[in-house]
Amino acid sequence: MNKYTLKFKDKKIETQYQEFRRKEILRKVFYTMTPSSLILNVIKVAVDLSKSKYDQLYVNCANIAVIIIGVLLVKINEKYLRFFITLCSVMTALLQLNLDPNDAQKQDYYNFGCVVTSLQSVLYFLSDFPDACIQVISHCSIRLSITSVTTNYVDFQDYLLTIFAMTFQFVVLYKCDYNSRKHFLLRVKENQWDNQLINLINSPFCQFKFINEELKFDLIQSNQLNVFPNYNSNFCEGCNFRQYLRLTQVYENQNLESYLFKCDMRNFENTFEINLFKNYQQKLKFINLGVETQKHLIILVNLNQEKNDHKFKKYLKQAKEEMYKTVKIFQKNDSEFQHSFRLGVYSMISLNSKQIKKINLTKRFQQCIKLFKLYGWKFKLKSNCQVYIYSYYCQINIFLIQLFLLFQNQKKQFQIQYFDLIESENEVNICIEPYDFQEFKAEFNTNFFINQIKNKILIQNNLKNQQIQLIKFVEIPFNPIEKSEVQKIVQQL
């Protein structure tokens, strides 16, 4: 809500709130106030004409004109209802001129002023806070102006008291309108909760309320009502629900309906379970919903399904524990497995990194060769020149790790495998010499990590003539790189 006007920032909710107020109270006030005001003003005009008092006719005639114009506007569009009520409220301030000092007594003035003030107060609380502020300021200003002009006297005490009264009214009206809007939001959230129950609860359920005047349970909505026992397709949903309450035994001599009748459902806890008599396959969950309106939810729980879910979770937990034990055994006994395991974990962690930087590709190859040499694998890089690329830092590391692991899978541990780097203007070709190219190609194309990153760092997604084509210059998103500038930097290095 806006801090000052209390208007909802969401236009849809504000529209719903205004429609709710029109439907709830404003239309009733309009259809009651309009004919009453029109009749009273017409009677006053007729009385003044009969007594030849023409000096006060303008007030009542103005009121009649405002009422007629307002009715026409509201009939055209009900959005003008707020404006019409505000205008009518402001016009009531002119009724101070509607008494004749020669005919009226002092008590008449007092009584008439109290009645008008009461009507104005009602209209304040019917209006939104900004409209109510306009009414309060208008009433106080018109009242003081008329008093000062007719008495030719200015009492500063009246002005100070009026300012104090206005301030007090603003505070009270602000708080009342704020609470009214909060109450509306509560109703909206409650309705949203009711509408989302079917999406949130997969189990069969019935949402209902108890009508005290009729002493019966009324069904609000249901999900999979045909799953409930004793369902009859010839009955309506409400009848099926009440039949279920009557035929379901909670105890030997008590059905579910009488059980709920005897219990004060308002004092129930938020959630509790009901075990059914001689029914070991199902049970009921009872949930209290609603704040303003007491609503209740009965969920049908299949105990067999619960047992199956429990067994599945138990089996899944045991499988995870066995897998963890297996990994620990391999880590202790197989250093090669431990090495591959760590590289796989690194690849998984770094997969979604988006860091782009300048990479010495030759140095990266030499580091990988040195790393795999510790485990008896022999690799050699033919090229000795320094090759630089501008690419995704972590993805290049993952790619090189997976590339070396693919060679490791060919199980030719004691033979030297060669790499070569051929640099061109826009790409770097990695030349490979696998022992079984077709097997290597198949594993390359099905490797999970390579498939995730190849669109970012490779020109060709697949192997071509035993060459892998790396993108030499990867552009940073929303900030394109000038390739000529990067080439100058590389040459300087």
C-alpha positions in Angstrom: 0.0 0.0 0.0 1.0 3.6 -0.6 2.2 5.1 2.7 0.1 8.3 2.4 -3.0 7.5 0.3 -3.2 3.8 1.4 -3.9 2.9 -2.2 -2.8 -0.6 -3.2 0.3 -0.6 -5.4 -1.1 -3.5 -7.4 -3.8 -2.0 -9.6 -5.6 -5.3 -9.9 -6.0 -5.6 -6.1 -7.1 -1.9 -5.9 -9.8 -2.6 -8.5 -11.0 -5.6 -6.6 -11.1 -3.6 -3.4 -13.2 -0.8 -4.9 -15.6 -3.3 -6.4 -15.8 -5.1 -3.1 -16.7 -1.8 -1.3 -19.3 -0.9 -3.9 -20.9 -4.3 -3.7 -20.7 -4.5 0.1 -21.8 -1.0 1.3 -21.6 1.9 -1.2 -24.5 0.7 -3.4 -26.8 0.2 -0.4 -25.9 3.7 0.9 -26.5 5.2 -2.6 -29.9 3.6 -3.0 -30.9 4.7 0.5 -29.4 8.1 0.6 -30.4 9.4 -2.8 -34.2 9.1 -2.6 -34.3 10.3 1.0 -32.2 13.4 0.2 -34.2 14.1 -2.9 -37.5 13.9 -1.0 -36.3 16.0 1.9 -35.0 18.7 -0.4 -38.1 18.8 -2.5 -40.3 19.1 0.7 -38.0 22.0 1.9 -38.4 23.8 -1.4 -42.1 23.4 -1.3 -42.4 24.7 2.3 -40.2 27.7 1.4 -42.3 28.5 -1.7 -45.5 28.3 0.3 -44.0 30.8 2.9 -42.6 33.0 0.1 -39.0 32.5 1.4 -37.0 32.7 -1.7 -33.6 33.6 -0.2 -32.9 30.0 0.9 -34.1 28.2 -2.2 -30.7 28.1 -3.8 -29.2 25.7 -1.3 -31.9 23.0 -1.7 -32.1 23.5 -5.5 -28.4 23.0 -5.7 -28.7 19.8 -3.7 -31.5 18.6 -6.0 -29.4 19.3 -9.1 -26.3 17.5 -7.6 -28.5 14.5 -6.8 -30.0 14.2 -10.3 -26.6 14.7 -12.0 -25.0 12.2 -9.6 -27.6 9.5 -10.3 -27.1 9.9 -14.1 -23.3 9.6 -13.7 -23.6 6.5 -11.5 -26.0 4.9 -13.9 -23.5 5.5 -16.7 -20.5 4.1 -14.7 -20.5 3.0 -11.1 -16.9 4.3 -10.8 -18.4 7.7 -10.2 -20.0 6.5 -7.0 -17.0 7.5 -4.9 -17.1 11.0 -6.4 -20.9 11.3 -6.0 -20.7 10.4 -2.3 -17.8 12.8 -1.7 -19.7 15.7 -3.5 -22.9 15.0 -1.5 -20.9 15.0 1.7 -19.3 18.4 0.9 -22.8 19.8 0.0 -24.1 19.0 3.5 -21.9 21.8 4.8 -24.1 24.3 3.0 -27.1 23.1 5.1 -25.8 25.6 7.8 -27.6 28.3 5.7 -30.8 26.3 5.6 -32.3 27.6 8.9 -34.2 30.8 9.3 -33.2 32.7 12.5 -36.7 34.2 12.7 -38.5 30.8 12.8 -35.9 28.4 14.4 -35.2 28.2 18.1 -31.8 27.7 19.7 -32.4 24.1 20.4 -33.4 23.6 16.7 -29.9 24.9 15.7 -28.3 22.5 18.2 -30.3 19.4 17.1 -30.0 20.2 13.4 -26.2 20.6 13.7 -25.9 17.3 15.6 -27.9 15.4 12.9 -25.8 16.9 10.0 -22.5 16.2 11.8 -23.6 12.6 12.4 -24.4 12.1 8.7 -21.1 13.7 7.8 -19.2 11.3 10.1 -20.9 8.3 8.5 -19.9 9.5 5.1 -16.3 9.9 6.3 -16.0 6.3 7.3 -17.7 5.1 4.1 -15.1 6.9 2.0 -11.5 6.1 1.2 -8.9 8.1 3.2 -8.1 10.7 0.5 -11.8 11.3 -0.1 -12.5 11.6 3.6 -9.7 14.1 4.0 -11.2 16.3 1.3 -14.6 16.1 3.1 -13.1 17.0 6.5 -11.2 20.0 5.1 -14.2 21.2 3.0 -16.6 20.9 6.0 -14.3 22.8 8.4 -13.5 25.5 5.9 -17.1 26.1 4.8 -18.3 26.0 8.4 -15.8 28.6 9.6 -16.3 30.8 6.5 -20.1 30.9 7.0 -19.8 31.6 10.7 -17.3 34.4 10.2 -19.3 36.1 7.5 -22.7 35.8 9.2 -21.4 37.0 12.6 -18.8 39.5 11.4 -16.5 38.1 14.1 -13.4 35.9 14.1 -12.8 33.7 17.1 -9.3 32.3 17.1 -10.3 29.7 19.7 -12.7 28.2 17.2 -9.9 28.1 14.6 -7.5 26.3 16.9 -10.2 23.9 18.1 -11.1 23.1 14.4 -7.4 22.4 13.5 -7.1 20.1 16.5 -10.4 18.3 15.5 -9.2 17.9 11.9 -5.9 16.4 13.0 -7.6 14.0 15.3 -10.1 13.0 12.5 -7.2 12.4 10.0 -5.4 10.0 12.4 -8.6 8.0 13.2 -9.7 7.9 9.5 -6.2 6.8 8.4 -6.2 3.9 10.9 -9.7 2.8 10.0 -9.1 2.8 6.3 -5.8 1.0 6.8 -7.5 -1.7 8.9 -10.3 -2.0 6.3 -7.8 -2.6 3.5 -5.8 -5.1 5.7 -9.1 -7.0 6.3 -9.7 -7.1 2.6 -6.2 -8.5 2.0 -6.9 -11.2 4.6 -10.1 -12.2 2.7 -8.2 -12.3 -0.6 -5.5 -14.5 0.8 -8.0 -16.8 2.4 -9.8 -17.2 -1.0 -6.5 -17.8 -2.7 -5.7 -20.5 -0.2 -9.0 -22.2 -0.9 -8.4 -22.0 -4.6 -4.9 -23.5 -4.4 -5.9 -26.5 -2.1 -6.4 -28.8 -5.1 -2.9 -28.0 -6.4 -1.3 -28.3 -3.0 -3.0 -31.5 -1.8 -2.9 -34.6 -4.0 -4.8 -36.8 -1.6 -8.6 -37.0 -1.7 -10.1 -34.3 0.6 -13.3 -32.4 1.4 -13.4 -28.8 2.6 -16.6 -27.9 4.5 -18.1 -25.5 7.0 -20.8 -25.9 9.7 -24.0 -23.8 9.4 -25.3 -23.2 12.9 -28.7 -22.0 11.8 -29.4 -25.2 9.8 -27.3 -27.5 12.0 -25.7 -29.1 9.0 -22.3 -29.5 7.3 -22.0 -27.7 4.0 -19.4 -28.9 1.4 -17.3 -26.0 0.0 -15.1 -28.0 -2.4 -13.7 -31.5 -2.8 -11.0 -33.4 -4.6 -11.5 -37.0 -5.8 -14.7 -37.3 -3.9 -15.5 -40.6 -5.7 -12.5 -42.2 -3.9 -14.3 -41.8 -0.5 -16.2 -44.9 0.6 -20.0 -45.2 -0.1 -19.8 -42.7 -3.0 -23.0 -42.7 -5.1 -22.8 -41.1 -8.6 -26.6 -40.4 -8.4 -26.2 -38.0 -5.5 -24.8 -34.5 -5.6 -21.4 -33.8 -4.0 -22.9 -32.3 -0.9 -25.2 -35.3 -0.4 -22.3 -37.7 -0.9 -20.2 -35.8 1.6 -23.0 -35.9 4.3 -23.6 -39.5 3.5 -20.0 -40.3 4.1 -20.1 -38.5 7.5 -23.1 -40.6 8.5 -21.9 -44.0 7.3 -18.3 -43.7 8.6 -17.8 -45.2 12.0 -15.3 -43.5 14.4 -16.3 -45.7 17.4 -18.6 -48.7 17.6 -21.8 -46.7 18.3 -20.8 -43.3 16.9 -20.4 -42.1 13.3 -18.2 -39.2 12.1 -21.1 -36.8 11.8 -22.2 -37.2 15.5 -18.5 -37.1 16.5 -18.1 -33.7 14.9 -21.5 -32.5 16.2 -20.5 -33.2 19.8 -17.1 -31.7 19.5 -16.6 -27.9 19.5 -14.6 -27.6 16.3 -13.5 -24.1 17.0 -11.5 -25.4 20.0 -9.8 -28.1 18.0 -6.1 -27.9 17.4 -5.0 -26.9 13.9 -4.4 -30.5 12.9 -5.2 -33.9 14.3 -5.9 -37.4 13.0 -9.1 -39.6 13.3 -8.7 -43.3 13.3 -11.7 -45.1 11.8 -13.5 -48.0 13.5 -12.5 -51.4 12.0 -10.8 -49.7 9.0 -7.1 -50.4 9.0 -6.4 -49.2 5.5 -7.5 -45.6 5.8 -7.4 -42.8 8.3 -8.6 -39.1 8.3 -6.6 -35.9 8.9 -8.7 -33.0 10.2 -7.4 -29.5 9.6 -8.9 -26.2 10.7 -8.8 -23.4 8.1 -10.1 -19.9 7.9 -9.9 -17.0 10.3 -13.1 -14.9 9.6 -15.1 -17.9 8.5 -14.5 -21.3 10.1 -13.6 -23.8 7.5 -12.5 -27.4 8.0 -10.6 -29.9 5.9 -10.8 -33.7 5.9 -8.1 -35.5 4.1 -8.4 -39.2 3.3 -5.0 -41.0 3.9 -4.3 -44.4 2.5 -2.1 -46.2 5.1 -0.9 -48.8 2.6 0.5 -46.0 0.4 2.2 -44.5 3.5 3.9 -47.8 4.2 5.1 -48.1 0.6 6.5 -44.6 0.7 8.3 -45.4 4.0 9.8 -48.5 2.6 11.0 -46.7 -0.5 12.6 -43.9 1.5 14.3 -46.5 3.7 15.6 -48.4 0.7 16.9 -45.2 -0.9 18.7 -44.3 2.3 20.4 -47.7 2.5 21.4 -47.4 -1.2 23.1 -44.0 -0.6 25.0 -45.5 2.4 26.2 -48.4 0.4 27.3 -46.2 -2.5 29.2 -43.9 0.0 31.0 -47.0 1.5 31.9 -48.2 -2.0 33.4 -44.8 -2.9 35.4 -44.8 0.4 36.8 -48.3 -0.3 37.9 -47.3 -3.8 39.5 -44.1 -2.5 41.6 -46.0 -0.1 42.7 -48.8 -2.4 42.8 -47.3 -5.9 44.8 -44.1 -6.3 43.7 -43.8 -10.0 40.1 -44.0 -9.1 40.7 -41.3 -6.4 42.4 -39.1 -9.0 39.5 -39.5 -11.5 37.0 -38.9 -8.7 38.5 -35.6 -7.6 38.7 -34.4 -11.2 35.0 -35.3 -11.7 34.1 -33.4 -8.6 36.0 -30.3 -9.8 34.3 -30.5 -13.2 30.9 -30.7 -11.5 31.6 -27.7 -9.2 33.0 -25.5 -11.9 30.5 -26.4 -14.7 28.4 -23.2 -14.4 31.1 -20.7 -13.9 30.9 -17.7 -16.4 34.4 -16.2 -15.8 36.1 -15.2 -19.1 39.8 -14.4 -19.1 43.1 -14.7 -21.0 44.4 -18.3 -20.9 47.9 -19.7 -21.7 46.7 -22.8 -23.5 50.2 -24.2 -23.8 50.8 -23.9 -20.1 47.5 -25.6 -19.3 48.4 -28.6 -21.5 51.8 -28.9 -19.8 50.2 -28.8 -16.3 47.8 -31.6 -17.3 50.6 -33.7 -18.8 52.6 -33.3 -15.5 49.5 -34.2 -13.4 48.7 -37.4 -15.3 52.4 -38.3 -15.4 52.2 -38.9 -11.6 49.9 -41.9 -12.4 52.0 -43.4 -15.1 50.4 -41.8 -18.2 52.7 -40.4 -20.9 51.6 -37.4 -22.9 53.7 -35.1 -25.0 52.9 -31.7 -26.6 54.7 -31.3 -30.0 54.3 -27.5 -30.1 56.6 -25.4 -27.9 55.2 -21.9 -28.8 53.0 -20.1 -26.4 49.4 -20.1 -27.5 46.9 -17.8 -25.8 43.1 -17.7 -26.0 40.4 -15.5 -24.5 37.7 -17.9 -23.3 35.8 -19.3 -20.3 38.4 -20.1 -17.8 36.8 -22.9 -15.8 35.2 -24.5 -18.9 38.6 -24.8 -20.6 40.0 -26.5 -17.6 37.1 -28.9 -17.5 37.5 -29.6 -21.2 41.2 -30.4 -20.9 40.6 -32.7 -17.8 37.9 -34.6 -19.7 40.0 -34.8 -22.8 42.9 -36.4 -20.9 40.5 -38.7 -19.0 39.2 -40.0 -22.4 42.7 -40.9 -23.4 43.1 -42.6 -20.0 40.1 -44.8 -20.8 41.9 -46.3 -23.8 44.2 -48.2 -21.3 47.4 -47.6 -23.2 49.2 -46.4 -20.1 52.9 -47.0 -21.1 52.8 -45.6 -24.6 53.3 -41.9 -25.4 50.2 -40.0 -26.8 50.8 -36.8 -28.7 49.0 -33.5 -28.8 49.7 -30.5 -31.0 48.4 -26.9 -31.1 47.9 -25.1 -34.4 47.0 -21.4 -34.0 45.1 -19.4 -36.7 43.4 -16.0 -36.7 40.1 -17.0 -35.0 40.6 -20.5 -33.7 43.1 -22.9 -32.2 43.2 -26.5 -33.5 44.0 -29.3 -31.0 45.5 -32.2 -33.0 45.1 -35.6 -31.3 46.4 -39.1 -32.1 44.2 -41.6 -30.2 44.9 -45.3 -30.6 41.3 -46.0 -31.5 39.8 -42.9 -33.1 36.2 -44.3 -33.5 36.1 -45.4 -29.9 37.5 -42.1 -28.8 35.0 -40.1 -31.0 32.1 -42.1 -29.5 33.2 -41.4 -26.0 33.9 -37.7 -26.8 30.4 -37.2 -28.2 28.7 -38.8 -25.2 30.8 -37.2 -22.5 28.4 -35.4 -20.1 30.7 -32.5 -19.3 31.9 -31.9 -22.9 28.3 -31.8 -24.1 27.4 -29.2 -21.5 30.2 -26.8 -22.5 31.1 -27.5 -26.1 28.7 -24.8 -27.5 30.6 -22.2 -25.5 34.2 -23.0 -26.3 34.2 -25.1 -29.5 33.6 -24.0 -33.1 32.7 -27.5 -34.3 30.6 -29.6 -31.9 32.1 -32.8 -33.1 35.6 -34.1 -34.0 36.8 -33.2 -37.5 39.8 -35.0 -39.0 41.2 -35.8 -35.5 41.2 -32.0 -34.7 39.3 -30.1 -32.1 38.6 -26.5 -33.0 38.6 -24.1 -30.0 37.2 -20.6 -30.2 40.1 -18.2 -29.8 38.2 -15.1 -28.8 35.0 -15.5 -26.7 33.0 -12.3 -26.4 31.8 -11.1 -23.0 28.0 -10.9 -23.0 26.8 -7.2 -23.5 30.4 -6.1 -23.9 31.9 -7.2 -27.3 35.7 -7.5 -27.5 37.7 -6.0 -30.3 39.8 -8.9 -31.6 42.5 -6.6 -33.0 43.1 -5.2 -29.5 43.3 -8.7 -27.9 45.8 -9.7 -30.7 48.0 -6.7 -29.9 48.0 -7.7 -26.2 48.9 -11.3 -27.0 51.7 -10.2 -29.3 53.1 -8.0 -26.5 53.1 -10.9 -24.2 
